Amino acid sequence: MVLTVFTVVLVTFGLTKIAYQNPARMLAPENASQQTVDAIANSLRLNAPWYLQLWHYVVRGPEIKGTPTGLLNWPPSLGYSYREQRPVTELILEKIPATLSLAVGALVVWIALSVIFGVYAARKPGGVFDGISSAISYVFLSIPTFVTGVILLFVLYYQLSMAGVKWFPSGGYVALSASPSEWARHLLLPWLTLVLAELGLFQRVVRAAVLEVSNKDFIRTARAKGVSPNGVYFNHALSAALNPILTLGAIEFATILGGAIITEQIFGIDGVGRLAVNAANNGDAPVVIGCTLLGAVIFVVSTFAIDVITAARSGK
């Protein structure tokens, strides 16, 4: 885990140095003089060799406006935003509730639907329901997320609004503490976009995992004892087939939580993904590195936790 996170920091730091070879010029006003650009570079220590900048970022850098920098400080510091003139950690903590709401809500819905569809498809492989669900899965797997989002906005927002039905907002985010109903209403279309993108893959994984254990001895024993079909599949088969579902769910959740860039951009959700995009466009390298590092940490922690859970379930 530590090696993975350090590698992400190293690679991202190197890429930002290649992409933003003169960040002081990007941060300066359009008609700023060279003296102004040099002053910005000196104040942010951008003239130091790259290895010293990396050392300051990871170990301990100079304090900027009273904020200590250095990833290994406690609490860890993700640097200081060139553009916002605020600590990167503070910026990310402001944005993460929106991304967390988007990711957790979508995860709950697509896992629930995937389990139901996958189990029912596995009960009669090759049947009508299995064929229809497979066809729908392949359709949504082949459609990019941004296309699904735009179509949903056009049909469920624009067309319904033109007809006088204003069920769905065009975008934005309302905090859960401000209004739970508006929070859910503003996230319905983003959730649906992610659910449609993930449902096809997940329900096929559930189907395959349940089919793999459906002929095991304990399943035949449960049937012989008179357990109902729903009890056999949802209680016994699904429990035995849960490991690959948990593993894939953790990976997808970590990916979305680390930065749902496309969905947040389409629906105007001011989350971590949108923060990263704006920072990349503005040359704000510390924010780019911080958002990327957040995604990496979430990913490795989530996969490690699932590894521990699946090992415990297997008795290893």
Residue frames as qw, qx, qy, qz and C-alpha x, y, z in Angstrom:
[[0.000, 0.884, 0.468, 0.000, 0.00, 0.00, 0.00],
 [0.296, -0.815, 0.099, 0.489, 2.73, 2.45, 0.97],
 [0.421, -0.179, 0.597, 0.659, 4.74, 1.63, -2.16],
 [0.255, 0.588, 0.677, 0.360, 1.68, 2.15, -4.36],
 [0.083, -0.945, -0.284, 0.141, 0.85, 5.51, -2.82],
 [0.371, -0.665, 0.296, 0.576, 4.46, 6.69, -3.05],
 [0.417, 0.103, 0.674, 0.601, 4.63, 5.61, -6.71],
 [0.150, 0.796, 0.555, 0.191, 1.45, 7.59, -7.45],
 [0.221, -0.910, -0.033, 0.350, 2.95, 10.66, -5.78],
 [0.447, -0.413, 0.494, 0.621, 6.19, 10.29, -7.74],
 [0.354, 0.329, 0.704, 0.521, 4.52, 9.75, -11.11],
 [0.049, 0.878, 0.472, 0.067, 1.92, 12.50, -10.62],
 [0.307, -0.818, 0.094, 0.477, 4.56, 14.94, -9.43],
 [0.424, -0.211, 0.585, 0.658, 6.68, 14.17, -12.49],
 [0.272, 0.547, 0.686, 0.395, 3.75, 14.54, -14.90],
 [0.054, -0.942, -0.299, 0.143, 2.77, 17.92, -13.45],
 [0.359, -0.649, 0.303, 0.598, 6.35, 19.11, -13.92],
 [0.355, 0.088, 0.694, 0.620, 6.17, 18.09, -17.58],
 [0.120, 0.712, 0.651, 0.236, 2.69, 19.53, -18.13],
 [0.126, -0.980, -0.145, -0.039, 3.27, 22.82, -16.30],
 [0.745, 0.143, -0.092, 0.645, 6.79, 23.81, -17.19],
 [0.164, 0.227, -0.141, 0.950, 6.12, 27.45, -16.32],
 [0.251, -0.630, -0.733, 0.048, 3.31, 27.48, -13.73],
 [0.211, -0.500, -0.234, 0.807, 4.24, 30.97, -12.55],
 [0.067, 0.063, -0.430, -0.898, 3.33, 32.34, -15.99],
 [0.292, -0.415, -0.787, -0.350, -0.03, 30.53, -15.85],
 [0.352, -0.615, -0.601, 0.371, -0.73, 31.99, -12.42],
 [0.202, -0.306, -0.019, 0.930, 0.30, 35.53, -13.30],
 [0.414, 0.692, 0.284, -0.519, -2.12, 38.05, -14.86],
 [0.770, 0.527, 0.323, 0.158, -2.31, 38.00, -18.64],
 [0.425, 0.820, -0.086, 0.372, -0.13, 41.08, -19.21],
 [0.648, -0.737, 0.110, 0.154, 2.16, 40.58, -16.20],
 [0.264, 0.829, -0.492, 0.029, 5.79, 41.55, -16.51],
 [0.760, 0.202, -0.586, 0.195, 8.65, 39.10, -16.17],
 [0.047, 0.361, -0.608, 0.706, 9.45, 40.59, -12.77],
 [0.682, -0.197, 0.212, -0.672, 5.95, 39.69, -11.57],
 [0.922, 0.111, -0.334, -0.161, 6.29, 36.15, -12.92],
 [0.528, 0.331, -0.636, 0.456, 9.68, 35.76, -11.20],
 [0.258, -0.353, 0.485, -0.757, 8.23, 37.07, -7.94],
 [0.863, -0.104, 0.008, -0.494, 5.43, 34.46, -8.08],
 [0.848, 0.225, -0.470, 0.096, 7.93, 31.70, -8.82],
 [0.273, 0.382, -0.628, 0.620, 10.15, 32.76, -5.92],
 [0.486, -0.312, 0.354, -0.736, 7.27, 33.04, -3.45],
 [0.932, -0.026, 0.045, -0.358, 6.08, 29.53, -4.31],
 [0.463, -0.525, 0.696, 0.161, 9.64, 28.13, -4.52],
 [0.857, 0.451, 0.217, -0.122, 9.06, 27.02, -8.12],
 [0.406, 0.805, -0.432, 0.017, 12.64, 27.84, -9.05],
 [0.503, -0.517, 0.686, -0.098, 14.05, 25.13, -6.79],
 [0.214, 0.265, -0.890, -0.303, 15.26, 21.88, -8.40],
 [0.711, -0.177, -0.415, -0.540, 12.51, 19.31, -8.88],
 [0.658, -0.107, -0.711, 0.224, 13.97, 16.90, -6.34],
 [0.114, 0.005, -0.505, 0.856, 13.96, 19.59, -3.65],
 [0.505, -0.111, -0.095, -0.851, 10.35, 20.42, -4.48],
 [0.756, -0.128, -0.599, -0.230, 9.49, 16.73, -4.22],
 [0.464, -0.032, -0.685, 0.561, 11.34, 16.48, -0.89],
 [0.147, -0.053, 0.305, -0.939, 9.46, 19.50, 0.46],
 [0.642, -0.125, -0.308, -0.691, 6.14, 18.04, -0.71],
 [0.781, -0.132, -0.608, -0.049, 6.70, 14.61, 0.83],
 [0.575, -0.132, -0.572, 0.571, 8.79, 15.28, 3.94],
 [0.210, -0.782, -0.385, 0.443, 8.46, 18.86, 5.09],
 [0.389, 0.545, 0.242, 0.702, 8.31, 22.08, 3.20],
 [0.117, 0.066, -0.265, 0.955, 8.22, 25.69, 4.27],
 [0.108, 0.588, 0.684, -0.418, 5.13, 27.10, 5.93],
 [0.070, 0.311, 0.445, 0.837, 2.90, 29.05, 3.55],
 [0.372, -0.483, -0.097, -0.787, 0.73, 31.63, 5.30],
 [0.457, -0.393, 0.571, -0.557, 1.10, 29.71, 8.54],
 [0.948, 0.071, 0.079, -0.299, 0.18, 26.36, 6.96],
 [0.391, -0.509, 0.740, 0.203, 2.90, 23.68, 7.26],
 [0.770, 0.437, -0.299, -0.355, 3.49, 21.69, 4.10],
 [0.064, 0.419, -0.903, 0.064, 4.75, 18.16, 3.80],
 [0.736, -0.105, -0.512, -0.431, 2.88, 14.90, 3.28],
 [0.648, -0.090, -0.697, 0.293, 4.51, 13.24, 6.29],
 [0.122, -0.289, 0.383, -0.869, 3.44, 15.96, 8.72],
 [0.230, -0.442, -0.865, 0.062, 0.66, 15.22, 11.16],
 [0.749, 0.406, 0.494, -0.173, -1.95, 15.94, 10.12],
 [0.580, 0.091, 0.527, 0.615, -0.69, 15.30, 6.58],
 [0.186, 0.718, 0.011, -0.671, -0.56, 18.33, 4.32],
 [0.690, 0.425, 0.527, 0.255, -1.36, 18.05, 0.62],
 [0.411, 0.140, 0.240, 0.868, 0.24, 21.37, -0.15],
 [0.067, 0.602, 0.279, -0.745, -1.09, 24.82, -0.87],
 [0.515, 0.645, 0.538, 0.175, -3.28, 25.82, -3.81],
 [0.355, -0.019, 0.208, 0.911, -1.65, 28.37, -6.11],
 [0.090, -0.451, -0.494, -0.738, -4.99, 29.66, -7.38],
 [0.492, -0.686, -0.475, -0.250, -7.24, 29.51, -4.34],
 [0.102, 0.558, -0.474, 0.673, -4.55, 30.53, -1.85],
 [0.747, -0.399, 0.240, -0.475, -5.83, 27.87, 0.54],
 [0.331, -0.355, 0.874, -0.014, -4.56, 24.50, 1.78],
 [0.437, 0.115, -0.740, -0.499, -5.36, 21.68, -0.65],
 [0.161, -0.182, -0.934, 0.261, -6.62, 19.50, 2.20],
 [0.210, 0.388, 0.441, -0.782, -9.19, 22.14, 3.07],
 [0.435, 0.314, -0.367, -0.760, -10.38, 22.39, -0.53],
 [0.380, 0.034, -0.896, -0.227, -10.78, 18.60, -0.85],
 [0.044, -0.259, -0.839, 0.477, -12.64, 18.29, 2.46],
 [0.343, 0.360, 0.158, -0.853, -15.12, 20.90, 1.19],
 [0.523, 0.310, -0.489, -0.625, -15.79, 18.97, -2.02],
 [0.137, 0.135, -0.981, -0.011, -15.76, 15.38, -0.80],
 [0.415, 0.234, 0.681, -0.557, -19.32, 15.31, 0.65],
 [0.627, 0.492, -0.091, -0.597, -20.75, 15.78, -2.86],
 [0.452, 0.415, -0.763, -0.203, -18.56, 13.05, -4.36],
 [0.086, -0.081, 0.930, -0.348, -19.25, 10.77, -1.39],
 [0.557, 0.320, 0.430, -0.635, -23.00, 11.26, -1.80],
 [0.622, 0.500, -0.367, -0.479, -22.75, 10.49, -5.51],
 [0.340, 0.363, -0.867, -0.030, -20.63, 7.37, -5.06],
 [0.183, -0.015, 0.877, -0.444, -22.37, 5.82, -2.04],
 [0.606, 0.338, 0.295, -0.657, -25.88, 6.37, -3.39],
 [0.643, 0.466, -0.461, -0.396, -25.03, 4.88, -6.77],
 [0.170, 0.311, -0.927, 0.125, -23.22, 1.95, -5.13],
 [0.396, 0.086, 0.740, -0.537, -26.23, 1.02, -2.98],
 [0.689, 0.431, 0.101, -0.575, -28.63, 1.13, -5.92],
 [0.602, 0.496, -0.559, -0.281, -26.50, -0.75, -8.44],
 [0.022, 0.254, -0.941, 0.221, -25.47, -3.46, -5.96],
 [0.511, 0.175, 0.628, -0.560, -29.10, -4.05, -4.96],
 [0.717, 0.502, -0.046, -0.481, -30.34, -4.22, -8.56],
 [0.387, 0.525, -0.746, -0.132, -27.37, -6.30, -9.67],
 [0.198, -0.147, 0.918, -0.311, -27.98, -8.88, -6.96],
 [0.630, 0.325, 0.469, -0.527, -31.69, -9.17, -7.79],
 [0.673, 0.593, -0.228, -0.380, -31.20, -9.35, -11.57],
 [0.241, 0.533, -0.810, -0.027, -28.12, -11.57, -11.36],
 [0.335, -0.090, 0.877, -0.333, -29.69, -14.11, -9.03],
 [0.692, 0.407, 0.375, -0.463, -32.91, -14.35, -11.02],
 [0.572, 0.631, -0.434, -0.295, -30.93, -14.75, -14.25],
 [0.072, 0.423, -0.898, 0.094, -28.89, -17.55, -12.64],
 [0.601, 0.034, 0.651, -0.463, -32.02, -19.42, -11.53],
 [0.775, 0.453, 0.439, -0.051, -32.93, -20.17, -15.15],
 [0.218, -0.535, 0.496, 0.648, -29.80, -19.73, -17.31],
 [0.096, 0.041, 0.785, 0.610, -30.74, -19.37, -20.95],
 [0.104, 0.626, 0.756, -0.158, -34.30, -18.43, -20.07],
 [0.181, 0.818, 0.374, 0.399, -36.29, -15.39, -21.11],
 [0.341, -0.938, -0.017, 0.064, -35.25, -13.21, -18.18],
 [0.680, -0.402, 0.341, 0.509, -31.61, -14.23, -18.60],
 [0.527, 0.377, 0.466, 0.603, -31.68, -13.34, -22.29],
 [0.027, 0.911, 0.271, 0.308, -33.37, -9.98, -21.77],
 [0.483, -0.851, 0.093, 0.184, -31.10, -8.97, -18.87],
 [0.699, -0.170, 0.383, 0.580, -28.02, -10.03, -20.85],
 [0.400, 0.605, 0.407, 0.556, -29.07, -7.94, -23.84],
 [0.177, -0.961, -0.133, -0.165, -29.72, -4.90, -21.65],
 [0.665, -0.621, 0.192, 0.368, -26.37, -5.40, -19.92],
 [0.645, 0.092, 0.400, 0.645, -24.45, -5.46, -23.21],
 [0.199, 0.816, 0.333, 0.428, -26.25, -2.33, -24.42],
 [0.315, -0.946, 0.004, -0.071, -25.37, -0.25, -21.36],
 [0.741, -0.414, 0.281, 0.448, -21.84, -1.66, -21.21],
 [0.583, 0.304, 0.406, 0.635, -21.27, -0.38, -24.75],
 [0.058, 0.887, 0.250, 0.384, -22.56, 3.15, -24.12],
 [0.411, 0.225, -0.381, 0.797, -20.06, 5.64, -22.63],
 [0.241, -0.532, -0.624, 0.520, -21.08, 7.25, -19.35],
 [0.007, -0.335, -0.002, 0.942, -21.13, 10.77, -20.77],
 [0.260, -0.131, -0.653, -0.699, -23.57, 9.69, -23.51],
 [0.350, -0.477, -0.805, 0.052, -25.90, 8.13, -20.95],
 [0.208, -0.482, -0.401, 0.751, -25.77, 11.28, -18.83],
 [0.095, 0.177, -0.264, -0.944, -26.52, 13.59, -21.73],
 [0.321, -0.265, -0.769, -0.485, -29.44, 11.41, -22.89],
 [0.326, -0.524, -0.727, 0.301, -30.91, 11.34, -19.39],
 [0.097, -0.410, -0.171, 0.891, -30.60, 15.11, -19.12],
 [0.177, 0.035, -0.488, -0.854, -32.26, 15.61, -22.50],
 [0.404, -0.330, -0.776, -0.355, -35.16, 13.21, -21.90],
 [0.467, -0.533, -0.667, 0.230, -35.84, 13.42, -18.16],
 [0.225, -0.509, -0.239, 0.796, -35.00, 17.09, -17.64],
 [0.032, 0.211, -0.317, -0.924, -35.35, 19.02, -20.89],
 [0.266, -0.228, -0.750, -0.561, -38.21, 17.16, -22.53],
 [0.321, -0.554, -0.746, 0.181, -40.19, 16.79, -19.31],
 [0.160, -0.467, -0.230, 0.839, -39.61, 20.45, -18.42],
 [0.124, 0.047, -0.455, -0.881, -40.85, 21.50, -21.87],
 [0.382, -0.378, -0.764, -0.358, -43.99, 19.45, -21.17],
 [0.403, -0.632, 0.050, -0.660, -44.45, 21.22, -17.84],
 [0.909, -0.373, -0.186, 0.009, -43.25, 18.30, -15.70],
 [0.187, 0.761, -0.478, 0.397, -40.41, 19.47, -13.49],
 [0.922, -0.372, -0.106, -0.024, -39.45, 16.35, -11.57],
 [0.836, -0.116, 0.014, 0.536, -35.71, 16.53, -12.10],
 [0.099, -0.913, 0.122, 0.376, -33.34, 19.51, -11.72],
 [0.659, 0.717, -0.225, 0.037, -30.79, 20.26, -14.41],
 [0.718, 0.235, -0.448, 0.478, -27.88, 19.68, -12.04],
 [0.152, -0.674, 0.342, -0.637, -26.08, 21.03, -9.03],
 [0.554, -0.119, -0.768, 0.298, -25.81, 19.68, -5.52],
 [0.455, -0.667, 0.036, -0.589, -27.77, 20.35, -2.32],
 [0.091, 0.356, -0.824, 0.432, -26.22, 19.27, 0.97],
 [0.473, -0.318, -0.819, -0.062, -27.98, 16.48, 2.85],
 [0.252, -0.352, -0.579, 0.691, -28.08, 18.62, 5.99],
 [0.148, 0.117, -0.075, -0.979, -29.82, 21.43, 4.13],
 [0.724, 0.178, 0.080, -0.662, -32.66, 19.35, 2.65],
 [0.478, -0.150, 0.862, 0.077, -32.68, 15.54, 2.42],
 [0.635, 0.554, 0.522, -0.127, -35.42, 15.55, -0.22],
 [0.392, 0.889, -0.160, -0.176, -33.62, 18.09, -2.44],
 [0.272, -0.595, 0.740, 0.159, -30.34, 16.24, -1.86],
 [0.574, 0.104, 0.809, 0.070, -31.88, 13.05, -3.26],
 [0.553, 0.745, 0.332, -0.170, -33.75, 14.86, -6.06],
 [0.201, 0.882, -0.359, -0.230, -30.59, 16.55, -7.34],
 [0.220, -0.488, 0.833, 0.136, -28.68, 13.26, -7.28],
 [0.795, 0.239, 0.491, -0.264, -31.31, 11.05, -8.95],
 [0.714, 0.686, -0.101, -0.097, -30.06, 11.59, -12.51],
 [0.138, 0.708, -0.686, 0.091, -26.34, 11.29, -11.60],
 [0.559, -0.228, 0.761, -0.238, -27.12, 8.12, -9.64],
 [0.827, 0.401, 0.323, -0.225, -29.08, 6.71, -12.56],
 [0.501, 0.769, -0.390, -0.082, -26.21, 7.51, -14.94],
 [0.054, -0.554, 0.816, -0.157, -23.73, 5.55, -12.81],
 [0.685, -0.008, 0.651, -0.328, -26.19, 2.73, -12.11],
 [0.815, 0.533, 0.079, -0.214, -26.83, 2.15, -15.82],
 [0.379, 0.736, -0.561, 0.018, -23.09, 2.20, -16.50],
 [0.108, -0.442, 0.848, -0.272, -22.29, -0.34, -13.75],
 [0.770, -0.013, 0.384, -0.509, -25.42, -2.49, -13.65],
 [0.844, 0.405, -0.276, -0.216, -24.60, -4.55, -16.72],
 [0.408, 0.489, -0.722, 0.269, -21.17, -5.60, -15.48],
 [0.284, -0.310, 0.697, -0.581, -22.28, -6.26, -11.91],
 [0.823, 0.051, 0.254, -0.505, -25.32, -8.34, -12.72],
 [0.808, 0.403, -0.425, -0.070, -23.23, -10.53, -15.05],
 [0.195, 0.447, -0.762, 0.426, -20.67, -11.03, -12.26],
 [0.545, -0.162, 0.551, -0.611, -23.43, -11.95, -9.79],
 [0.888, 0.235, -0.069, -0.388, -24.98, -14.34, -12.32],
 [0.659, 0.447, -0.596, 0.108, -21.65, -16.07, -13.01],
 [0.026, -0.397, 0.746, -0.534, -20.77, -16.30, -9.31],
 [0.690, -0.056, 0.421, -0.585, -24.16, -17.80, -8.37],
 [0.877, 0.324, -0.243, -0.259, -24.08, -20.26, -11.28],
 [0.392, 0.517, -0.727, 0.224, -20.63, -21.42, -10.16],
 [0.124, -0.202, 0.819, -0.523, -21.93, -22.56, -6.78],
 [0.687, -0.006, 0.008, -0.726, -25.46, -23.59, -7.80],
 [0.875, 0.093, -0.438, -0.184, -24.48, -27.27, -8.22],
 [0.116, 0.448, -0.753, 0.467, -22.49, -27.58, -5.01],
 [0.391, -0.217, -0.886, 0.124, -23.43, -30.16, -2.39],
 [0.033, -0.290, -0.568, 0.769, -24.71, -27.61, 0.14],
 [0.392, 0.153, -0.188, -0.887, -27.12, -26.22, -2.48],
 [0.545, -0.074, -0.759, -0.349, -28.49, -29.70, -3.23],
 [0.291, -0.222, -0.811, 0.457, -28.81, -30.31, 0.50],
 [0.166, 0.221, 0.277, -0.920, -30.77, -27.08, 0.95],
 [0.523, 0.059, -0.446, -0.724, -33.12, -28.07, -1.86],
 [0.500, -0.113, -0.858, -0.033, -33.57, -31.55, -0.37],
 [0.148, -0.245, -0.689, 0.666, -34.52, -29.98, 2.98],
 [0.064, 0.731, 0.672, 0.099, -37.33, -28.09, 1.28],
 [0.193, -0.524, -0.055, 0.828, -35.81, -24.60, 1.33],
 [0.477, 0.789, 0.313, -0.229, -37.70, -22.29, -1.02],
 [0.705, 0.470, 0.174, 0.502, -36.01, -21.31, -4.33],
 [0.043, 0.907, -0.082, 0.412, -35.55, -17.74, -3.11],
 [0.654, -0.703, 0.277, -0.047, -34.00, -19.03, 0.10],
 [0.903, 0.015, 0.250, 0.348, -31.67, -21.35, -1.80],
 [0.576, 0.563, 0.130, 0.579, -30.38, -18.66, -4.13],
 [0.036, -0.859, 0.065, -0.507, -30.47, -15.50, -2.00],
 [0.636, -0.711, 0.248, -0.171, -29.42, -17.02, 1.34],
 [0.865, -0.252, 0.377, 0.214, -27.15, -19.93, 0.41],
 [0.739, 0.411, 0.266, 0.462, -25.84, -19.46, -3.15],
 [0.171, 0.906, 0.001, 0.388, -25.41, -15.69, -2.94],
 [0.549, -0.795, 0.255, -0.020, -23.59, -15.90, 0.39],
 [0.837, -0.168, 0.386, 0.350, -21.11, -18.41, -1.04],
 [0.601, 0.500, 0.318, 0.536, -20.62, -16.32, -4.20],
 [0.130, -0.968, -0.189, 0.098, -20.14, -13.02, -2.40],
 [0.604, -0.483, 0.212, 0.597, -16.33, -12.66, -2.59],
 [0.417, 0.198, 0.450, 0.765, -15.98, -11.61, -6.28],
 [0.039, -0.824, -0.456, -0.333, -18.97, -9.28, -5.89],
 [0.459, -0.838, -0.090, 0.279, -17.37, -7.56, -2.89],
 [0.592, -0.258, 0.312, 0.697, -14.03, -7.27, -4.65],
 [0.282, 0.438, 0.495, 0.696, -15.45, -5.70, -7.79],
 [0.202, -0.880, -0.403, -0.152, -17.72, -3.43, -5.76],
 [0.526, -0.706, 0.000, 0.473, -14.81, -2.09, -3.72],
 [0.490, -0.041, 0.400, 0.773, -12.76, -1.36, -6.83],
 [0.112, 0.609, 0.521, 0.587, -15.60, 0.45, -8.61],
 [0.347, -0.880, -0.322, 0.052, -16.57, 2.38, -5.49],
 [0.550, -0.539, 0.116, 0.627, -12.99, 3.52, -4.95],
 [0.395, 0.209, 0.470, 0.761, -12.73, 4.59, -8.59],
 [0.055, -0.764, -0.472, -0.437, -15.88, 6.70, -8.43],
 [0.473, -0.836, -0.203, 0.193, -15.14, 8.16, -5.01],
 [0.609, -0.290, 0.186, 0.715, -11.61, 9.05, -6.10],
 [0.035, 0.421, -0.209, -0.882, -13.01, 11.33, -8.78],
 [0.462, 0.528, 0.712, 0.028, -16.28, 10.96, -10.65],
 [0.169, -0.331, 0.234, 0.898, -15.00, 13.46, -13.17],
 [0.048, -0.206, -0.689, -0.693, -17.37, 12.83, -16.08],
 [0.248, -0.631, -0.732, -0.066, -20.57, 12.58, -14.05],
 [0.281, -0.652, -0.307, 0.633, -19.75, 15.63, -11.94],
 [0.122, -0.210, 0.336, 0.910, -18.97, 17.69, -15.03],
 [0.104, -0.359, -0.749, -0.547, -22.20, 16.72, -16.81],
 [0.362, -0.697, -0.609, -0.108, -24.48, 17.43, -13.87],
 [0.029, 0.739, -0.128, 0.661, -22.61, 20.40, -12.42],
 [0.788, -0.579, -0.204, 0.048, -21.80, 18.68, -9.11],
 [0.108, 0.852, -0.400, 0.320, -19.10, 20.59, -7.29],
 [0.924, -0.370, 0.093, 0.021, -17.13, 17.58, -6.07],
 [0.565, -0.557, 0.466, 0.391, -13.57, 16.32, -6.05],
 [0.650, 0.293, 0.558, 0.424, -13.66, 15.34, -9.73],
 [0.256, 0.899, 0.253, 0.251, -14.68, 18.81, -10.82],
 [0.371, -0.885, 0.214, 0.182, -12.07, 20.32, -8.49],
 [0.674, -0.252, 0.528, 0.452, -9.39, 18.21, -10.18],
 [0.531, 0.573, 0.473, 0.407, -10.49, 19.21, -13.68],
 [0.030, 0.988, 0.091, 0.120, -10.51, 22.93, -12.86],
 [0.514, -0.737, 0.344, 0.272, -7.11, 22.64, -11.19],
 [0.700, 0.047, 0.534, 0.472, -5.66, 20.84, -14.22],
 [0.384, 0.769, 0.361, 0.362, -6.97, 23.56, -16.55],
 [0.135, -0.982, 0.038, -0.127, -5.58, 26.31, -14.30],
 [0.581, 0.506, -0.491, 0.408, -2.16, 24.72, -13.77],
 [0.486, -0.652, 0.352, -0.463, -2.75, 24.33, -10.03],
 [0.576, 0.297, -0.760, 0.049, -0.37, 21.39, -9.61],
 [0.078, -0.191, 0.801, -0.563, -0.74, 20.90, -5.81],
 [0.670, 0.114, 0.308, -0.666, -4.50, 20.41, -6.19],
 [0.767, 0.347, -0.443, -0.309, -4.01, 18.00, -9.09],
 [0.368, 0.301, -0.837, 0.272, -1.52, 15.96, -7.07],
 [0.292, -0.112, 0.657, -0.686, -3.74, 16.08, -3.97],
 [0.774, 0.174, 0.073, -0.605, -6.85, 14.86, -5.79],
 [0.720, 0.347, -0.588, -0.120, -4.89, 12.09, -7.51],
 [0.167, 0.284, -0.829, 0.452, -3.35, 11.05, -4.22],
 [0.549, -0.043, 0.446, -0.705, -6.78, 10.96, -2.59],
 [0.847, 0.241, -0.208, -0.426, -8.02, 8.59, -5.29],
 [0.561, 0.365, -0.730, 0.138, -4.98, 6.36, -4.85],
 [0.106, -0.230, 0.755, -0.605, -5.35, 6.18, -1.06],
 [0.712, 0.063, 0.257, -0.650, -9.06, 5.38, -1.30],
 [0.802, 0.323, -0.424, -0.271, -8.33, 2.69, -3.88],
 [0.445, 0.316, -0.793, 0.270, -5.58, 0.90, -1.96],
 [0.269, -0.156, 0.664, -0.680, -7.41, 1.12, 1.38],
 [0.772, 0.126, 0.078, -0.617, -10.65, -0.19, -0.14],
 [0.789, 0.302, -0.517, -0.136, -8.99, -3.10, -1.92],
 [0.218, 0.316, -0.806, 0.450, -6.94, -3.95, 1.19],
 [0.484, -0.092, 0.505, -0.709, -10.09, -3.94, 3.34],
 [0.858, 0.197, -0.115, -0.460, -11.88, -6.23, 0.89],
 [0.579, 0.371, -0.718, 0.110, -8.86, -8.57, 0.81],
 [0.078, -0.225, 0.770, -0.592, -9.04, -8.83, 4.61],
 [0.671, 0.057, 0.287, -0.682, -12.82, -9.44, 4.53],
 [0.839, 0.291, -0.338, -0.311, -12.66, -12.11, 1.82],
 [0.400, 0.354, -0.799, 0.277, -9.73, -13.83, 3.57],
 [0.299, -0.146, 0.670, -0.664, -11.71, -13.86, 6.81],
 [0.789, 0.161, 0.067, -0.590, -14.75, -15.27, 5.01],
 [0.779, 0.348, -0.513, -0.096, -12.56, -18.00, 3.52],
 [0.859, -0.510, 0.042, -0.005, -11.08, -18.81, 6.93],
 [0.777, 0.337, -0.167, 0.504, -7.50, -17.98, 5.85]]
